[in-house]
Structure formats: structure tokens, C-alpha cells
Amino acid sequence: MSDTSRRSFIAAGGVGVGALAITGAGAFTASASASATPSADRAKERVVAFVPDHTTDELHLLVDEREVVVHDRDLVVRLLNAAGSR
């Protein structure tokens, strides 16, 4: 994702994404596994999760100035469930 499109994305959905990150965090944390252990190379910047299509296993993570694409259906479902519960 280019810096221009990332900035446009954040500008267009900044408040909504921020609200989703805050309201969805409680529900997501409650359903997350208690056995999750932070690794030494984990992100230390803000992370924004973006699900482009709810029918797939693809999750885009915007981490500082980079984008990471993850394929994890369970994680996508947990995020969508957390977002839908509010």
C-alpha cells in the first residue's frame, strides 16, 4: 500500500477505525487465547487491522509505515465478531 493511499485510508476512516480499535479491543481481548505470549520481535508501534473482504482469511495490518498481510481465518472471524458486538 503506498503512503498516499494509506494516508487517504486513515483520513477517510480515522475516527471509525479508532473507535473500532477501542471498542473492539475489549471483546477481542476477552475471546483471545490466554496462552498467547508476546515474542521478542513483536510490533511496538500502533497497529491498525483492516479486513478487506469478510468472506476470506485475509487481514491487512498497517504497522507504522508498512503493511503486513496475514492469512488467518480464525483471527479474521474473532475480529469481525468483536466489531459486530458493539
N, CA, C and O atoms as CSV, one atom per row, in Angstrom:
chain,resi,resn,atom,element,x,y,z
A,1,MET,N,N,0.862,-1.173,0.000
A,1,MET,CA,C,0.000,0.000,0.000
A,1,MET,C,C,0.903,1.228,0.000
A,1,MET,O,O,1.808,1.319,0.830
A,2,SER,N,N,0.686,2.153,-0.889
A,2,SER,CA,C,1.527,3.340,-0.954
A,2,SER,C,C,1.197,4.276,0.199
A,2,SER,O,O,0.132,4.181,0.808
A,3,ASP,N,N,2.137,5.191,0.491
A,3,ASP,CA,C,1.905,6.164,1.558
A,3,ASP,C,C,0.691,7.022,1.257
A,3,ASP,O,O,-0.068,7.357,2.166
A,4,THR,N,N,0.494,7.387,-0.011
A,4,THR,CA,C,-0.651,8.219,-0.380
A,4,THR,C,C,-1.956,7.496,-0.083
A,4,THR,O,O,-2.850,8.084,0.526
A,5,SER,N,N,-2.092,6.250,-0.490
A,5,SER,CA,C,-3.341,5.545,-0.248
A,5,SER,C,C,-3.523,5.236,1.236
A,5,SER,O,O,-4.649,5.231,1.733
A,6,ARG,N,N,-2.432,4.980,1.944
A,6,ARG,CA,C,-2.530,4.759,3.385
A,6,ARG,C,C,-3.028,6.024,4.085
A,6,ARG,O,O,-3.882,5.962,4.970
A,7,ARG,N,N,-2.485,7.167,3.678
A,7,ARG,CA,C,-2.933,8.433,4.277
A,7,ARG,C,C,-4.400,8.694,3.956
A,7,ARG,O,O,-5.156,9.154,4.812
A,8,SER,N,N,-4.799,8.399,2.722
A,8,SER,CA,C,-6.202,8.573,2.345
A,8,SER,C,C,-7.098,7.657,3.154
A,8,SER,O,O,-8.163,8.067,3.617
A,9,PHE,N,N,-6.669,6.421,3.321
A,9,PHE,CA,C,-7.431,5.450,4.106
A,9,PHE,C,C,-7.585,5.924,5.550
A,9,PHE,O,O,-8.682,5.883,6.108
A,10,ILE,N,N,-6.494,6.368,6.145
A,10,ILE,CA,C,-6.542,6.819,7.537
A,10,ILE,C,C,-7.380,8.082,7.662
A,10,ILE,O,O,-8.150,8.223,8.612
A,11,ALA,N,N,-7.236,9.005,6.710
A,11,ALA,CA,C,-8.018,10.238,6.759
A,11,ALA,C,C,-9.503,9.954,6.614
A,11,ALA,O,O,-10.324,10.546,7.314
A,12,ALA,N,N,-9.850,9.048,5.704
A,12,ALA,CA,C,-11.258,8.759,5.451
A,12,ALA,C,C,-11.900,7.997,6.593
A,12,ALA,O,O,-13.068,8.223,6.907
A,13,GLY,N,N,-11.169,7.114,7.208
A,13,GLY,CA,C,-11.775,6.273,8.238
A,13,GLY,C,C,-11.133,6.411,9.593
A,13,GLY,O,O,-11.331,5.555,10.456
A,14,GLY,N,N,-10.375,7.458,9.807
A,14,GLY,CA,C,-9.630,7.618,11.050
A,14,GLY,C,C,-10.463,7.504,12.299
A,14,GLY,O,O,-10.108,6.755,13.209
A,15,VAL,N,N,-11.560,8.225,12.368
A,15,VAL,CA,C,-12.405,8.192,13.555
A,15,VAL,C,C,-13.066,6.832,13.698
A,15,VAL,O,O,-13.095,6.270,14.793
A,16,GLY,N,N,-13.594,6.302,12.615
A,16,GLY,CA,C,-14.244,4.995,12.666
A,16,GLY,C,C,-13.284,3.888,13.033
A,16,GLY,O,O,-13.608,3.018,13.841
A,17,VAL,N,N,-12.100,3.918,12.443
A,17,VAL,CA,C,-11.101,2.894,12.749
A,17,VAL,C,C,-10.656,3.021,14.192
A,17,VAL,O,O,-10.495,2.017,14.885
A,18,GLY,N,N,-10.458,4.243,14.649
A,18,GLY,CA,C,-10.069,4.447,16.048
A,18,GLY,C,C,-11.140,3.943,16.997
A,18,GLY,O,O,-10.829,3.328,18.017
A,19,ALA,N,N,-12.398,4.197,16.670
A,19,ALA,CA,C,-13.493,3.723,17.508
A,19,ALA,C,C,-13.571,2.209,17.493
A,19,ALA,O,O,-13.814,1.586,18.526
A,20,LEU,N,N,-13.362,1.604,16.311
A,20,LEU,CA,C,-13.369,0.148,16.224
A,20,LEU,C,C,-12.223,-0.432,17.036
A,20,LEU,O,O,-12.399,-1.427,17.739
A,21,ALA,N,N,-11.054,0.182,16.942
A,21,ALA,CA,C,-9.901,-0.324,17.681
A,21,ALA,C,C,-10.146,-0.251,19.180
A,21,ALA,O,O,-9.734,-1.145,19.920
A,22,ILE,N,N,-10.814,0.807,19.634
A,22,ILE,CA,C,-11.061,0.962,21.071
A,22,ILE,C,C,-12.212,0.078,21.530
A,22,ILE,O,O,-12.069,-0.638,22.521
A,23,THR,N,N,-13.341,0.108,20.843
A,23,THR,CA,C,-14.497,-0.666,21.294
A,23,THR,C,C,-14.319,-2.150,21.048
A,23,THR,O,O,-14.761,-2.971,21.851
A,24,GLY,N,N,-13.672,-2.504,19.937
A,24,GLY,CA,C,-13.470,-3.907,19.631
A,24,GLY,C,C,-12.381,-4.547,20.469
A,24,GLY,O,O,-12.339,-5.771,20.592
A,25,ALA,N,N,-11.511,-3.757,21.039
A,25,ALA,CA,C,-10.380,-4.319,21.786
A,25,ALA,C,C,-10.830,-5.119,22.994
A,25,ALA,O,O,-10.259,-6.172,23.278
A,26,GLY,N,N,-11.835,-4.648,23.709
A,26,GLY,CA,C,-12.298,-5.368,24.896
A,26,GLY,C,C,-12.883,-6.712,24.548
A,26,GLY,O,O,-12.549,-7.710,25.187
A,27,ALA,N,N,-13.736,-6.768,23.566
A,27,ALA,CA,C,-14.346,-8.029,23.161
A,27,ALA,C,C,-13.306,-8.956,22.563
A,27,ALA,O,O,-13.352,-10.164,22.796
A,28,PHE,N,N,-12.371,-8.416,21.801
A,28,PHE,CA,C,-11.346,-9.245,21.192
A,28,PHE,C,C,-10.426,-9.812,22.263
A,28,PHE,O,O,-10.077,-10.992,22.213
A,29,THR,N,N,-10.032,-9.003,23.220
A,29,THR,CA,C,-9.153,-9.468,24.291
A,29,THR,C,C,-9.827,-10.546,25.115
A,29,THR,O,O,-9.182,-11.506,25.536
A,30,ALA,N,N,-11.117,-10.393,25.346
A,30,ALA,CA,C,-11.831,-11.379,26.159
A,30,ALA,C,C,-11.884,-12.737,25.479
A,30,ALA,O,O,-11.872,-13.764,26.157
A,31,SER,N,N,-11.942,-12.763,24.143
A,31,SER,CA,C,-12.040,-14.032,23.443
A,31,SER,C,C,-10.685,-14.571,22.991
A,31,SER,O,O,-10.599,-15.700,22.507
A,32,ALA,N,N,-9.635,-13.781,23.141
A,32,ALA,CA,C,-8.310,-14.229,22.718
A,32,ALA,C,C,-7.787,-15.294,23.679
A,32,ALA,O,O,-8.183,-15.361,24.843
A,33,SER,N,N,-6.911,-16.100,23.170
A,33,SER,CA,C,-6.363,-17.190,23.961
A,33,SER,C,C,-5.529,-16.661,25.119
A,33,SER,O,O,-4.752,-15.720,24.956
A,34,ALA,N,N,-5.691,-17.265,26.277
A,34,ALA,CA,C,-4.917,-16.872,27.453
A,34,ALA,C,C,-3.476,-17.341,27.332
A,34,ALA,O,O,-2.619,-16.883,28.088
A,35,SER,N,N,-3.187,-18.242,26.401
A,35,SER,CA,C,-1.844,-18.774,26.257
A,35,SER,C,C,-0.967,-17.940,25.323
A,35,SER,O,O,0.191,-18.293,25.100
A,36,ALA,N,N,-1.487,-16.852,24.778
A,36,ALA,CA,C,-0.703,-16.009,23.871
A,36,ALA,C,C,0.444,-15.361,24.640
A,36,ALA,O,O,0.238,-14.717,25.668
A,37,THR,N,N,1.644,-15.543,24.124
A,37,THR,CA,C,2.834,-14.988,24.758
A,37,THR,C,C,3.510,-14.027,23.793
A,37,THR,O,O,3.790,-14.400,22.653
A,38,PRO,N,N,3.779,-12.792,24.225
A,38,PRO,CA,C,4.449,-11.832,23.336
A,38,PRO,C,C,5.834,-12.332,22.936
A,38,PRO,O,O,6.581,-12.841,23.771
A,39,SER,N,N,6.172,-12.184,21.656
A,39,SER,CA,C,7.507,-12.562,21.203
A,39,SER,C,C,8.432,-11.351,21.261
A,39,SER,O,O,7.976,-10.214,21.380
A,40,ALA,N,N,9.706,-11.601,21.179
A,40,ALA,CA,C,10.691,-10.522,21.259
A,40,ALA,C,C,10.617,-9.588,20.054
A,40,ALA,O,O,10.950,-8.408,20.165
A,41,ASP,N,N,10.181,-10.110,18.895
A,41,ASP,CA,C,10.146,-9.278,17.689
A,41,ASP,C,C,8.751,-8.745,17.366
A,41,ASP,O,O,8.472,-8.412,16.214
A,42,ARG,N,N,7.882,-8.661,18.356
A,42,ARG,CA,C,6.521,-8.152,18.138
A,42,ARG,C,C,6.552,-6.655,17.804
A,42,ARG,O,O,7.532,-5.967,18.090
A,43,ALA,N,N,5.482,-6.170,17.205
A,43,ALA,CA,C,5.373,-4.748,16.868
A,43,ALA,C,C,5.302,-3.921,18.145
A,43,ALA,O,O,4.655,-4.303,19.120
A,44,LYS,N,N,5.965,-2.811,18.116
A,44,LYS,CA,C,5.937,-1.894,19.262
A,44,LYS,C,C,5.304,-0.563,18.884
A,44,LYS,O,O,5.223,0.357,19.697
A,45,GLU,N,N,4.846,-0.475,17.609
A,45,GLU,CA,C,4.148,0.710,17.124
A,45,GLU,C,C,2.649,0.434,17.153
A,45,GLU,O,O,2.213,-0.674,17.468
A,46,ARG,N,N,1.874,1.451,16.822
A,46,ARG,CA,C,0.434,1.263,16.686
A,46,ARG,C,C,0.159,0.358,15.498
A,46,ARG,O,O,0.851,0.411,14.481
A,47,VAL,N,N,-0.866,-0.473,15.645
A,47,VAL,CA,C,-1.246,-1.412,14.589
A,47,VAL,C,C,-2.727,-1.210,14.282
A,47,VAL,O,O,-3.560,-1.180,15.188
A,48,VAL,N,N,-3.042,-1.074,13.004
A,48,VAL,CA,C,-4.430,-0.978,12.554
A,48,VAL,C,C,-4.714,-2.216,11.713
A,48,VAL,O,O,-3.981,-2.511,10.769
A,49,ALA,N,N,-5.777,-2.940,12.055
A,49,ALA,CA,C,-6.168,-4.127,11.307
A,49,ALA,C,C,-7.277,-3.762,10.329
A,49,ALA,O,O,-8.213,-3.043,10.678
A,50,PHE,N,N,-7.164,-4.264,9.099
A,50,PHE,CA,C,-8.125,-3.981,8.045
A,50,PHE,C,C,-8.497,-5.294,7.366
A,50,PHE,O,O,-7.632,-5.998,6.845
A,51,VAL,N,N,-9.790,-5.619,7.374
A,51,VAL,CA,C,-10.286,-6.818,6.717
A,51,VAL,C,C,-10.963,-6.367,5.424
A,51,VAL,O,O,-12.070,-5.831,5.472
A,52,PRO,N,N,-10.315,-6.574,4.254
A,52,PRO,CA,C,-10.882,-6.085,3.009
A,52,PRO,C,C,-12.110,-6.857,2.541
A,52,PRO,O,O,-12.954,-6.306,1.834
A,53,ASP,N,N,-12.220,-8.125,2.925
A,53,ASP,CA,C,-13.348,-8.953,2.499
A,53,ASP,C,C,-13.658,-9.948,3.607
A,53,ASP,O,O,-12.842,-10.816,3.916
A,54,HIS,N,N,-14.829,-9.821,4.198
A,54,HIS,CA,C,-15.176,-10.648,5.362
A,54,HIS,C,C,-15.327,-12.133,5.030
A,54,HIS,O,O,-15.419,-12.954,5.942
A,55,THR,N,N,-15.354,-12.491,3.759
A,55,THR,CA,C,-15.522,-13.893,3.379
A,55,THR,C,C,-14.185,-14.623,3.200
A,55,THR,O,O,-14.174,-15.823,2.928
A,56,THR,N,N,-13.080,-13.927,3.347
A,56,THR,CA,C,-11.771,-14.542,3.150
A,56,THR,C,C,-11.011,-14.626,4.466
A,56,THR,O,O,-11.509,-14.214,5.514
A,57,ASP,N,N,-9.805,-15.162,4.397
A,57,ASP,CA,C,-8.957,-15.267,5.584
A,57,ASP,C,C,-7.897,-14.176,5.622
A,57,ASP,O,O,-6.965,-14.241,6.423
A,58,GLU,N,N,-8.036,-13.167,4.752
A,58,GLU,CA,C,-7.000,-12.145,4.609
A,58,GLU,C,C,-7.215,-10.970,5.556
A,58,GLU,O,O,-8.311,-10.419,5.660
A,59,LEU,N,N,-6.140,-10.608,6.240
A,59,LEU,CA,C,-6.142,-9.495,7.181
A,59,LEU,C,C,-4.934,-8.624,6.873
A,59,LEU,O,O,-3.812,-9.124,6.782
A,60,HIS,N,N,-5.156,-7.319,6.712
A,60,HIS,CA,C,-4.065,-6.385,6.463
A,60,HIS,C,C,-3.760,-5.653,7.758
A,60,HIS,O,O,-4.657,-5.102,8.396
A,61,LEU,N,N,-2.498,-5.649,8.141
A,61,LEU,CA,C,-2.058,-4.933,9.331
A,61,LEU,C,C,-1.219,-3.747,8.884
A,61,LEU,O,O,-0.205,-3.918,8.208
A,62,LEU,N,N,-1.637,-2.554,9.258
A,62,LEU,CA,C,-0.867,-1.351,8.979
A,62,LEU,C,C,-0.044,-1.068,10.226
A,62,LEU,O,O,-0.577,-0.696,11.272
A,63,VAL,N,N,1.269,-1.251,10.092
A,63,VAL,CA,C,2.192,-1.127,11.215
A,63,VAL,C,C,3.171,-0.019,10.892
A,63,VAL,O,O,4.036,-0.177,10.030
A,64,ASP,N,N,3.037,1.094,11.578
A,64,ASP,CA,C,3.880,2.256,11.340
A,64,ASP,C,C,3.825,2.625,9.856
A,64,ASP,O,O,2.776,3.080,9.400
A,65,GLU,N,N,4.881,2.456,9.094
A,65,GLU,CA,C,4.917,2.833,7.676
A,65,GLU,C,C,4.842,1.633,6.744
A,65,GLU,O,O,5.094,1.775,5.548
A,66,ARG,N,N,4.503,0.459,7.258
A,66,ARG,CA,C,4.478,-0.723,6.408
A,66,ARG,C,C,3.158,-1.463,6.533
A,66,ARG,O,O,2.378,-1.233,7.457
A,67,GLU,N,N,2.927,-2.352,5.586
A,67,GLU,CA,C,1.721,-3.162,5.573
A,67,GLU,C,C,2.119,-4.632,5.616
A,67,GLU,O,O,3.011,-5.065,4.886
A,68,VAL,N,N,1.451,-5.394,6.477
A,68,VAL,CA,C,1.690,-6.821,6.594
A,68,VAL,C,C,0.375,-7.526,6.286
A,68,VAL,O,O,-0.655,-7.204,6.878
A,69,VAL,N,N,0.403,-8.482,5.365
A,69,VAL,CA,C,-0.792,-9.248,5.026
A,69,VAL,C,C,-0.690,-10.604,5.714
A,69,VAL,O,O,0.296,-11.323,5.554
A,70,VAL,N,N,-1.724,-10.943,6.483
A,70,VAL,CA,C,-1.767,-12.192,7.240
A,70,VAL,C,C,-2.956,-12.999,6.736
A,70,VAL,O,O,-4.008,-12.433,6.439
A,71,HIS,N,N,-2.801,-14.300,6.641
A,71,HIS,CA,C,-3.896,-15.193,6.262
A,71,HIS,C,C,-4.207,-16.071,7.472
A,71,HIS,O,O,-3.522,-17.061,7.731
A,72,ASP,N,N,-5.251,-15.689,8.208
A,72,ASP,CA,C,-5.618,-16.399,9.438
A,72,ASP,C,C,-7.129,-16.267,9.622
A,72,ASP,O,O,-7.606,-15.266,10.157
A,73,ARG,N,N,-7.882,-17.276,9.179
A,73,ARG,CA,C,-9.346,-17.219,9.218
A,73,ARG,C,C,-9.869,-17.060,10.643
A,73,ARG,O,O,-10.808,-16.297,10.866
A,74,ASP,N,N,-9.282,-17.766,11.614
A,74,ASP,CA,C,-9.742,-17.656,12.999
A,74,ASP,C,C,-9.598,-16.227,13.522
A,74,ASP,O,O,-10.496,-15.715,14.191
A,75,LEU,N,N,-8.487,-15.595,13.221
A,75,LEU,CA,C,-8.268,-14.221,13.662
A,75,LEU,C,C,-9.257,-13.264,12.998
A,75,LEU,O,O,-9.792,-12.371,13.655
A,76,VAL,N,N,-9.502,-13.446,11.697
A,76,VAL,CA,C,-10.469,-12.602,10.986
A,76,VAL,C,C,-11.850,-12.748,11.610
A,76,VAL,O,O,-12.535,-11.752,11.843
A,77,VAL,N,N,-12.259,-13.975,11.881
A,77,VAL,CA,C,-13.576,-14.217,12.483
A,77,VAL,C,C,-13.660,-13.585,13.868
A,77,VAL,O,O,-14.675,-12.972,14.198
A,78,ARG,N,N,-12.618,-13.717,14.685
A,78,ARG,CA,C,-12.641,-13.121,16.031
A,78,ARG,C,C,-12.724,-11.599,15.957
A,78,ARG,O,O,-13.440,-10.979,16.743
A,79,LEU,N,N,-11.996,-10.993,15.016
A,79,LEU,CA,C,-12.070,-9.530,14.856
A,79,LEU,C,C,-13.457,-9.092,14.406
A,79,LEU,O,O,-14.010,-8.131,14.941
A,80,LEU,N,N,-14.020,-9.790,13.426
A,80,LEU,CA,C,-15.354,-9.431,12.946
A,80,LEU,C,C,-16.414,-9.630,14.021
A,80,LEU,O,O,-17.338,-8.824,14.133
A,81,ASN,N,N,-16.293,-10.690,14.811
A,81,ASN,CA,C,-17.217,-10.905,15.918
A,81,ASN,C,C,-17.105,-9.795,16.955
A,81,ASN,O,O,-18.113,-9.307,17.466
A,82,ALA,N,N,-15.879,-9.404,17.257
A,82,ALA,CA,C,-15.666,-8.319,18.231
A,82,ALA,C,C,-16.238,-7.009,17.719
A,82,ALA,O,O,-16.846,-6.258,18.482
A,83,ALA,N,N,-16.052,-6.727,16.436
A,83,ALA,CA,C,-16.542,-5.478,15.843
A,83,ALA,C,C,-18.071,-5.481,15.760
A,83,ALA,O,O,-18.700,-4.433,15.908
A,84,GLY,N,N,-18.661,-6.633,15.528
A,84,GLY,CA,C,-20.107,-6.717,15.384
A,84,GLY,C,C,-20.857,-6.702,16.700
A,84,GLY,O,O,-22.069,-6.487,16.715
A,85,SER,N,N,-20.167,-6.925,17.802
A,85,SER,CA,C,-20.837,-6.983,19.099
A,85,SER,C,C,-21.126,-5.615,19.679
A,85,SER,O,O,-21.752,-5.523,20.735
A,86,ARG,N,N,-20.701,-4.570,19.038
A,86,ARG,CA,C,-20.915,-3.207,19.555
A,86,ARG,C,C,-22.005,-2.519,18.811
A,86,ARG,O,O,-22.324,-1.367,19.107
